[in-house]
Amino acid sequence: MARTNRTVVPESRAMLKQMQYEIASEFGLYGASYGGGMDTEFASELGAIGGSGASGGTPYLGHLTSRDNGSVGGEITKRLIKQAEQSLFT
């Protein structure tokens, strides 16, 4: 069976993208491409720092390893499960 990376709830795409960048910043991955931390992250989003990719608004993060990207994805999964459990048991 082929796997597809289809978003079940398309409206959640922006929230997941924001969570992805927040977690990468916490792990020190996102701001690392500019040689800085949180300040350079937000400056790059505002266009003050170069490094945008082909899509125009998102920075190029091709230097990240599969392990780095997997750790961000794993953390997203952990947090989503935690949120779901909290909403079920409260």
ABEGO torsion letter per residue (X at the ends): XBBBBBBABAAAAAAAAAAAAAAAAAAGAAAAAAGBBAAAAAAAAAGABBGBBAAGABBBAAABBAAAAAAAAAAAAAAAAAAAAAAAAX
